[in-house]
Amino acid sequence: MRYTTTTLKKIEDVFDELDYVVRYEKGSFQSGYCIVETKRVAVVNRFFDTEARINCLLDILSKLEYDPAVLSDKSRDNIEKWTKGQEE
C-alpha cells in the first residue's frame, strides 16, 4: 500500500459512507486515536504524519462493526485491498 494523501482521502471517504466523522485533534490518546461511537466520531492525533494517520484509520476500521452492503463497490474493493496489504 502506498501511504499518500490520496490513500488517506479514500479511507476518509469510507468513513463518510459509514456516517462517521474523522477529526484530527490534539490530545493524550493512548493509542493515537479515540472513537466516540455514540456520536460516530473518530478522533486521530493531529500531529501524526500521513502514514500514521492511515494506519490509525485502518485500525479503527477493522474494529468497527458495519454492513458492507452500505458501502460502494469501490470502497469495498479498497477495504479488501488495504486489509490484504496489512496481512502481508
C-alpha positions in Angstrom: 0.0 0.0 0.0 1.1 3.5 -0.7 1.0 6.0 2.1 -0.2 9.1 0.2 -2.7 11.8 0.9 -4.8 10.2 -1.9 -5.0 7.0 0.0 -5.8 8.9 3.2 -8.7 10.7 1.4 -10.1 7.3 0.1 -10.1 6.0 3.7 -11.8 9.1 4.9 -14.4 8.7 2.2 -15.1 5.1 3.5 -15.7 6.6 7.0 -18.0 9.2 5.4 -20.0 6.4 3.8 -20.3 4.8 7.2 -21.6 8.1 8.6 -18.5 8.5 10.8 -16.8 11.9 11.1 -13.0 11.8 11.1 -11.4 14.6 13.1 -7.7 15.4 13.6 -7.3 16.9 17.1 -4.6 17.1 19.7 -5.0 15.1 22.9 -3.4 12.5 25.1 -4.7 9.4 23.3 -3.0 6.2 24.5 -3.2 4.6 21.0 -3.1 7.7 19.0 -6.8 7.8 18.4 -10.2 7.8 20.1 -13.6 6.5 18.9 -16.7 8.2 20.2 -19.2 5.6 19.0 -22.3 7.3 20.3 -21.6 10.3 18.1 -19.9 8.3 15.3 -16.7 10.3 15.5 -13.2 9.0 15.1 -10.5 11.4 16.5 -6.9 10.9 15.4 -3.9 12.7 16.8 -3.3 15.7 14.6 0.4 15.6 14.9 0.6 12.2 13.1 2.1 12.1 9.6 0.1 10.7 6.7 1.4 7.1 7.2 0.4 7.1 10.9 -3.0 8.6 10.1 -3.7 5.9 7.6 -2.6 3.1 10.0 -4.8 4.6 12.7 -7.8 4.8 10.5 -7.4 1.3 9.2 -7.1 0.1 12.7 -10.3 1.8 13.7 -12.0 0.5 10.5 -11.0 -3.1 11.5 -12.7 -2.6 14.9 -15.9 -1.1 13.6 -19.0 -3.3 13.1 -20.7 -2.3 9.8 -22.7 -3.8 7.0 -20.5 -3.9 3.9 -23.7 -3.5 1.8 -23.9 0.2 2.8 -20.5 0.8 1.1 -20.0 1.4 -2.6 -18.3 -1.3 -4.7 -15.2 0.9 -5.0 -15.0 1.3 -1.2 -15.4 -2.5 -0.6 -12.7 -3.2 -3.1 -10.4 -0.7 -1.5 -11.0 -2.2 2.0 -10.2 -5.6 0.7 -7.0 -4.4 -0.9 -5.9 -2.5 2.3 -6.6 -5.4 4.6 -4.6 -7.8 2.4 -1.8 -5.3 2.4 -1.7 -5.2 6.2 -1.6 -9.0 6.5 1.5 -9.4 4.3 
